Amino acid sequence: MTMAIELSGPVTIRNIATLHQQLTQACDGAIDVTVDLAAIGEVDLSFVQTIHAARRAVADAGRVLRLVVPAPAHVADLLDRAGFLAAPTRDDLDFWFHGELPQ
């Protein structure tokens, strides 16, 4: 079973608990989890940290967490500014950008 999470509006430290709760519930009950970032607004490092932790937890359980669409430009900019794209792994590129680092 796949569980879908659709994010919209800002996902920052002010409301990260909501994303954490959604991911926890989805990861507890689903084989695979998809996250749709198409309508996501402002993000900060709490968003990246929460997604990263969920990716690890899901992978450790032998399941998959995927993005429905590649990370939008403002998420890519945050990843770059925070140093996550300095030496990305193939898994990171596949997860965030569906294979290729945006130019």
C-alpha positions in Angstrom: 0.0 0.0 0.0 1.2 3.5 -0.8 0.4 6.5 1.4 0.4 9.9 -0.2 1.2 13.2 1.6 0.5 16.5 -0.1 2.3 19.5 1.2 1.2 23.1 0.6 2.1 26.4 2.0 5.1 27.0 4.3 6.9 24.1 6.0 9.1 25.6 8.5 10.1 25.3 12.2 6.8 26.9 13.1 4.7 24.0 11.7 7.2 21.1 11.2 5.4 19.1 13.9 2.5 18.6 11.4 4.8 17.2 8.7 6.5 15.0 11.3 3.1 13.6 12.4 2.0 13.0 8.8 5.2 11.2 8.0 5.1 9.1 11.1 1.5 8.0 10.5 2.2 7.3 6.8 5.4 5.3 7.6 3.7 3.3 10.3 0.9 2.1 8.0 2.2 2.0 4.5 4.7 0.1 2.5 5.7 3.1 0.4 5.2 6.8 1.0 5.0 9.5 -1.5 5.4 13.2 -0.8 4.0 15.8 -3.2 5.9 19.1 -3.1 4.1 20.7 -6.0 2.3 23.3 -3.8 5.0 23.7 -1.1 5.8 27.2 0.0 8.6 28.5 2.2 10.9 25.8 3.6 13.7 25.9 6.1 16.3 23.4 7.4 13.7 21.7 9.7 11.9 20.5 6.5 15.1 19.0 5.1 16.0 17.4 8.4 12.6 15.9 8.8 12.5 14.5 5.3 16.0 13.1 5.7 15.2 11.4 8.9 12.0 9.9 7.3 14.0 8.7 4.4 16.4 6.9 6.7 13.7 5.4 8.8 11.7 4.1 5.8 14.8 2.7 4.2 15.8 0.9 7.4 12.4 -0.7 7.4 12.9 -1.9 3.8 10.4 0.5 2.4 10.6 3.5 0.1 9.9 7.3 0.4 9.6 9.1 -2.9 8.8 12.6 -4.1 6.0 12.8 -6.6 7.8 15.6 -8.5 11.4 16.7 -8.3 12.1 19.3 -5.7 11.1 22.8 -6.8 13.7 25.5 -7.3 13.4 27.1 -3.9 13.9 23.7 -2.2 17.0 23.1 -4.4 18.3 26.5 -3.4 17.9 25.6 0.3 19.7 22.3 -0.2 22.5 24.1 -2.0 22.9 26.9 0.5 22.9 24.3 3.3 25.7 22.3 1.7 23.6 19.2 0.8 24.5 19.5 -2.9 28.2 19.9 -2.5 28.8 16.2 -3.0 25.4 14.6 -3.4 25.1 10.8 -3.6 23.2 9.1 -6.4 20.5 8.3 -3.9 20.2 12.0 -3.0 20.0 13.0 -6.6 17.4 10.3 -7.3 15.3 11.3 -4.3 15.3 15.1 -4.6 15.6 15.6 -8.3 14.6 12.2 -9.9 18.1 11.7 -11.1 19.7 14.9 -12.3 20.9 18.0 -10.4 19.0 21.0 -11.8 21.2 23.6 -13.6 
